[in-house]
Amino acid sequence: MQFECTLCGYIYDPALGDPDNQIRPGTPFEELPDDWVCPECGAGKEDFSPVE
Amino acid sequence: MMTVETTQQLSSFRAVRVSEHVYWVGAVDWTIRDFHGYATPHGTTYNAYLVMADKPTLIDTVKAPFFSEMLARIASVIDPARIEYLISNHAEMDHSGALVETIAAIRPERVFASAMGVKVLADHFRLPHPLDAVKEGEQLSLGNLQLSFLETRMLHWPDSMFTFLADDGVLFSNDAFGMHLAATERFADELDPALLTYEAGKYYANILLPFSHLVTKLLAKVRELALPITLIAPDHGPIWRKDPAGIIALYARWAAQQPTNKAVIVYDTMWNSTAAMARAIGEGLAAGGTRVNVMPLSGSHRSDVVTELLDAGALLVGSPTLNNNLFPTVADLLTYVKGLKPRNRIGAAFGSYGWSGEAIGQVRDLLTAAGFEMIGDGMKVKFVPDAAALDECFGFGKSLADTLQQKIATNHTDA
């Protein structure tokens, strides 16, 4: 499932991961490290909500 | 190359002492009237601050064309080359536009920004060397004085941060608590309070409204940290010296977005039919006991409409149908409103049309997408409203007043 940053609108897509920050494609949002932050605005995981 | 005239002019730019160790060394922009789509009829200021510590420190710079003005004000206190540290609280170009030139002129030992600020500034400028990132809660020693930092991500950019000088109790709050208001006075207590509330509200509505839940969180954090704030020094407009708690309380109220018993009716019109509807709906709302502001888009700037919306509980939008579409000025406003994410407000659509009448449905859909709780499908009148149609508009306004007042009562019961 995709998750959207409620602060800036960035979408985390597990299919793409976040390679710039060492998150491999295929990593579900739940398995992102606790200190992972939004690559666009720096928001924490708690500021993300699932995209329906 | 500097002309004689500008040299003379520069010698008149002086710093203003803010606290024991802090000087205002910013610039006054009397001429700006359009700040990226935000109407600034009173101009603005770009505030930069000089902290006279063992290591003299400059906090923020100014918009690029005002570099010389800032440098002249600094020079009225110290030789600018003596500045050792430079801190960027916010990377937007009205505060960083003069950064590269400032670095070249003063050659500071180090330049600091938040972690996101380091990235964002690198995406703006070719900087001579990398900047140093400071973290939340980190202390920076200036020798005899200490600075600390508070990250304020997305208030209103990813890089935004506050810098606090505990020794003088000065909170350097970047864009927060600021306003677009050019003046020779540097302190809020020297200016008309009604003007300050209006301009601070306009700034909040146009810049910070989408991040209201973050404002609420930040204010709670500031309370928790119990910072000994005696003075708030924002990056635009006057410094809050006498009553910094006053502007913090206003921010808490605006961020809560509780509906109030006020409606904004905004419309455009082709042959005055939608205008006539707007007036009749407004009279109905007023008769129902709700305060109304009727704003024709032909003469009201989008940034003024959202300023009125800040303390309103309802937004009513009227549009004629032009070539099967809503009127372009109405589309402009609704695009702007959607981005500002207003919450806890009711909405309604209305308009006159000739044959197809698509605009009313389009307005309704856009207001829904913008987060308004829509009341009814919208009032439609074919061509020119007659007395019966205007009575219906009046009744619609009156019933909206009831709906709004019920919503307010429910909200208060919930709270």
Chai-1 contact restraints between the chains, C-beta under 6 A:
chainA,res_idxA,chainB,res_idxB,connection_type,confidence,min_distance_angstrom,max_distance_angstrom,comment,restraint_id
A,L7,B,M154,contact,1.0,0.0,6.0,A-B,restraint_1
A,C41,B,M154,contact,1.0,0.0,6.0,A-B,restraint_2
A,C41,B,P158,contact,1.0,0.0,6.0,A-B,restraint_3
A,G42,B,M116,contact,1.0,0.0,6.0,A-B,restraint_4
A,G42,B,R153,contact,1.0,0.0,6.0,A-B,restraint_5
A,G42,B,P158,contact,1.0,0.0,6.0,A-B,restraint_6
